[in-house]
Amino acid sequence: QVQLAESGGDLVQPGGSLKLSCAATGFTVGSHIMNWYRQAPGKEREFVAAIGGGARNWTHVTESLRARFTIARNLFKDTVELQMTNLKVEDTAVYYCYAPTEGYWGKGTQVTVSG
């Protein structure tokens, strides 16, 4: 049974940084396109970033977040990471990992940005 698990969410002050990680059981993260989404309270889930699978070494971060967020793989751990810097209150959301070609979602990790 495939399970995706996000980690790294926390309470952080504005201007702070966090690194989220997505790991999987029963599934090789490195072989697949992986996405990050987020859902803020009362809002629709929105796309954050994507990274290619296998030898497809591309990344894409939604334009509004591109200056502050980076997506990357940790090949040793077989995880996909979302590095977030200069966090803002409006980044508060549950962040989800998603494997779009397989349709797998993680349960999310809470990021709260508050001073």
Salt bridges, closest charged atoms under 4 A:
GLU46 OE2 - ARG38 NE 2.55
GLU81 OE1 - LYS19 NZ 3.77
ASP91 OD1 - ARG38 NH1 2.91
ASP91 OD2 - ARG68 NH1 2.71
GLU102 OE2 - HIS32 NE2 3.72
